[in-house]
Each structure stands twice: as C-alpha cells, then as structure tokens.
Amino acid sequence: MRFQAPDELGAQERAWEVVRAAYEQREPVSWPRRHWQPLVAAAVAAAVVAAALSPPGRSVVHSLRKAVGVKQAEQGLFSLPAPGQLLVTSREGAWLVHADGSKRLLGRYRDASFSPHGLFVAGTRANQLVALDPQGNVRWTLARPSPRLPVWTGTRTDTRITYLSRGQLRMVAGDGTADRLLGPASLRRNPAPAARIRHRAGQSEVVANGLVVFRGTGVFDQVVRSPDGRWLVVSWPTANQWVFVRLHPRKIVGVARITQQFGRDARIAGWCCG
C-alpha cells in the first residue's frame, strides 16, 4: 500500500500554482534550444522547494528520506549477531571485524579472502599477493602483476590460493610456494546461490531458499551468509547500511553509517569461522 502524507494532494496543488504563476510572469525571450533543460530543472526545483516549505510538504520530504533504510538502525557495528568475524574491504584497505564489534585495519589491500578456518587472510596490492595473519603481520608475499580476486580454499593442512593476474588464472600453495599458471581466465556461470539479490521495479529483494526474506528501495550490493547459516547480511549502499536478517525466526537488525566506519566502497569479503 502506498504511503500518503496528510494533505499530500494539497501540497502538490500549491506547488503547481507556484510554478504556473512563475511561468505566466516570465518575460518572453527567444532562447536557443539548448537552454530548455536548465529552465525545466529550475521549475522542478522551485516546485520541490515550494512543497517543502509548507507543513504537508515537509512531511512528505521527511517520509521520503525515511523510506530508504531500516528505521532505528544501530549507528555503529557494535557486534555481530552470529559467531565469526567479517572481512571487509574499502578504499581505506582491508578490515577484520570480530564478533564483539572490535575491528582492525589490516593494511592497504584492495581485495581480500579468508583462508579455511579463518587462520589467515590473502590480500592484494598493486603488484603483490600477500598472506597475513589476523593481526596484520605479513607471512609471505608473491610479486605478480596486478593480482586480483584471491580465493583461498582447501583444508586446514592443505590450502591453495587461486587469483587473477593480467587476465590469467593462477594458483599458489598456501605457504606461498609452487605458483603456477592454470590458463586464461574465463567467466563461468556459477550455480544459483542459496541466497541472492533480485531487482524488481525499483526494489532490490533478497531471496533465500526461494522465499523473499527482505526488500527495500534502492540498490542492494551483496548478500553474505553467516558461518552457522542462520543469518544473512545485506549490503545496502543506497541507505549506507548493512542489514542483518535472521531467517528463523525472522529478525531484522540494521547498521547505519557504514561508509563513516569503514571508508568508501565498503564491501564484505567474507563472514567466516564461528
């Protein structure tokens, strides 16, 4: 059901009267065709200002501002709702966030990935693949041109990292040895994940196990499942929020001011190891 503020129609009519009166009082001037867009933009701006200055108009604007984002969202990521830790990348670098909300900037890495069981992290710099521990201490480095998108897989005792370098797919052992070329990188269609984002008519819906578990206005960027499988975290750049969704029983926890906490273009690189 669409929200309608008190006297919303009246506010619209008053705004239209302001625009029409301004149009009728204008001085006729022969302008080149290229000036019609600024004129329309000015008229629209006048209508918005006129509507906002009236009490019903202020109500409408306030309602629109609150329509994006979870109401009563926490103003910081004070804790995680499930065991484990988050790995976050942004323009500031790679962050490790613990369950109690404490976080550490590991360094200026642009991509990052947990090792199995979360014992180490793989990160990339301009021309280096780096393995580091949760305190940010470097364990080894591998010089490669423009490495991107490391994925650390395997068991606790036998691990490997696949990554891209200049359009080639490469693999190195978890101890930094035996790096080798696998072949040209190719885009492969992955199987449908258990949780995914679906865009419909201006709303980015989150679907888990075939059911819509969360919806909102704007753009959702990511959906990541917790290690125990009970929670999802949804990245919502439009609202500058992350939204934690418990599947059973349903619960929503919003966290605001993500950019202020982690930096611009913050992304969740992993939720690991409860």
N, C-alpha and C positions, 0 to 999 in steps of 0.2 A: 504494500500500500504506500503510495507517495505521500511524503510529509508536506503539509500545507500550513504555513505560519499564519497567525491571526492577521486578518485583513491583507493577505498577500496580494489578492487581486486589486485592492485599492491602492497598494503601493505601486503596482505595475502601472495602473492608470495615471497616477500622479507623475511617475517618471516619464510616461509618454507625453503628457501635457507639457512638461518642461522642454523636451526635445522638439515637439511640434512648434512651440512658441519661439524657440531659438531659430528654427528653420524659417518661419514666416517673417522674422525680423531681420534676416540676413540681407546684406547688400548684394544685389546681383553682380557677379563678376565672371567674366569669361576666363576660366582656368583651363590649363591643359589637362588632358585626360588622366595624366599620371597623378594628379592631386586628389582624385576621388577617394582613394583608400584612406589617407590621413583624415579627410573630412568625416568619413563614416566612423573611423576609430574614435575621433573626438566626440561624435554624437553618442556613441555607445558608452564612452567614459562618462559623459555628462549624465546619461540615464542611470548608470550604476551609482554615481555619487549622489544624485537626487534621491534615489531609492534608499541608499544607505543613511542619508541624513534624517529620514523620517523614522519614528519609532518602529513601525512594522518592518521597514526596510532593514533597520539594524538587526531585528530579529531574524530575518531571512539570511543575512550575511553570516550571522553568528551560527545559525543552524547549518549552513553550508560548510563552514570551517570545521565544525564538529562532526560532519558526516564522514570525513576521512580519518580513519584511525580508531583504535579501541578506546572507548571512554574510560576514564580513571586508570589509565595505563601508569605503570611504575615509571618514575623519572630516571631510573638507572637500572642496570642489570645487577641487582643486589644478590641474586643467587640463581642457580639453575633449578628447574622444577623436577629434574631427574638426575640420577647419578651420572658421573662422567665429566668431561671437560670439552669446551668448544675451542676449535682452532679458527681464527678469524683473520682475514687479510683485508687490507685497505691501503690507501696511499701513504699511510703512516708506516706500514710494514705488517708483520705477522704478529698476532696476539694469541696468547694462550689464556683461556678463561677457566678458572676452577669452579667447582660446584658451589663454593661459598661466595662467589662473585668476585673474588680477587683475580686480578689479571696481570700479565707480564708481557711487555713488548719484547719479542724475541730478537728483532732486528729488522733491517730494511729489506725484507724479502717480499717479492710480488706474488708468487704462488707458493702454496704450502700443502703438505699432506702428512697425516699421521702414519707412523709405522704400525704394524699389527700390535695390538695391546697398548698402543699409545706410549711406548717407551721412548721413541724418538720422533723427530719431525724432519721431513725433507723440505727444503726451501730453494728458491731460485733467485739469483741476482742477474746482473746484466750478462755475464759470461761465465757463471758458475752454478753448478748444482752443489748444494750444501746439506750435510746431515748434522743435526744439532740435538742436544738434549733439552728437556723441559725447562731448564734454567737459561737456555740461550747459548750454552757453550758449544762451540763448533767441534764436531768429532772428526769430520773429514770434508774435503772439498774436491770437486772434479771440474776442471776447466773445459767448458764446451760452449760453442757459440749460441747465444740466445736460447738457453734452455727454458722450456715452459711445461706447465701442467704435469708435475711429477705425481705418480701414483705408486704408493708403497704397499706391496702385497706380500703374502706368504704366511709362514708360521713364525712362532717366536724365535726359532733357531735357524730358519732358512728363509730369508727375505730377499726381495729384489725390488728395484725401482724402475718403472718404465717412465719415459719422458720424451718430449719432442725437442728437436734441435734442427733448425733450418729446414723444416718440412720432413725430417726423417724421424722415424720411431727408433729409440734406442733403449737399452736395458743395462742396468748395472747391479751388481750384488749389493746387499745391504751394508756390507763393510767397505764399499767404495771400490772394489776390485772387479775385474773381468767385465769392463764396459764393452758393449758390442752393438753393432748396427743390426736392427731387425728388418728394416726395409722402409720404403716410402710410407709416410703417414697417410691414412685414409679415414674418411668419415664413415662410420658404421652405425647402422640403426640398432640402438640398444633395445632390449625388451622393455615393455611398459613397466615403470616402477610401481611399487605398492602405493606410493603417494605421489601425486603430480598436480600441476597447475593447469587450469583450463580457463581460457578467456572467453567471456560471453557478454556482449553488449555493454562494454564499459566496466564490467566487473570481472577480476582475476580470481576464480573459485578454486579451492583446494579440495581435491578428490582423493579419498583414501579407501581402498578396498571397494571401489565402485560407488561410494557414497560421498556426497558433498558434506565436508566437516567444517568448512569455514568459507565465508565470502565477504568481499568488501569492494569499495570503489577505488579505481586506480590500477596500479601495476603491482603484482607480486613478482618477486625476482627469483626466489628459491624456496624449496621446501625440503627439510632435512629431518630424518627420523632419529629419535634418541636411541642410545645403545640398548635399552630394555624394550624398545618397540612400543611403549605406551604413549609417547608424546611426539608431536611434530613441532618444529619451529619454522615459521613462515617469515621470510624477509619481505617487508612492505615498504619500498623506497618512497612511494607517494606520500605515506604518512610519517616517514622517518621512524618507523617502528619495526620491532620484531614481535611476532605473536606466537606464543606457545599454546598449543592445542592438545589437551589430553583427550584421547579417543574414547575411553570407557572408564568411569562415566565422564561425560563431556564437561570440559572446563576450559576457559579462555583466560590467558594471562598476557597482557600487553606490556611491552617495554618501549618507552619513548626515548628520543634524543640519541639515537644510535650513532649518527654522524658525529655528535659532540663527544661521544665516548671513545669511538674507535677511529675516526677520521673519515674522509670522503670515500665513496665507493666501497664501503664495508661489505664483505661477503663472508659467508660461513663456509670454511673449507672442510670442516668435519666436526662430528659430535661423537666422541669415542670413549669407550672403555669404562663402563660403570663398575 
